[in-house]
Amino acid sequence: MIDIDETTYNLLNKEIERTHYNARRYNSISTFGLLYFEGNLTQSTLHKMVRLSDFFLRLNEHYYFFNFHYTDEKNAIKAGENLIFKLDKTLENRKSYLAVDRIDAEETTKSTINRLYQILQESMKRHNNRVEDENILNDIY
């Protein structure tokens, strides 16, 4: 599981709750993501690589939460692939993975992160793709 300090967890919880509210109230779409990056990645470097509409939060030394606002899962995967490409090119690091999952407005913050983490772990085990969605879990259930 991912070790997240209380302050960061509270920020994460607020972002997820805000997204769930917008989904219920305004029928807006978003896709959540969890990035694993092994190496030195600063927030300012990452900020230069993401789209303006995307939100990210550093959870700890290796994990970053993403909210791809107004983005369906298919386009979040494309944005994730572009991000991984930029990370590879700029930082010469091939040990990054991204899990994406469409939002479920009924899920808690903990269950959202657990599901993303599970997708990420399966992706890292298989080494097939470095950006995966929940379909990777179909083989284990």
Secondary structure by P-SEA (a helix, b strand, c coil): cccccaaaaaaaaaaaaaaaaaaaacbbbbbbbbbbbcccccaaaaaacccccbbbbbccccbbbbbbccccaaaaaaaaaaaaaaaaaacccccbbbbbbcccccccaaaaaaaaaaaaaaaaaaccccccccccccccc
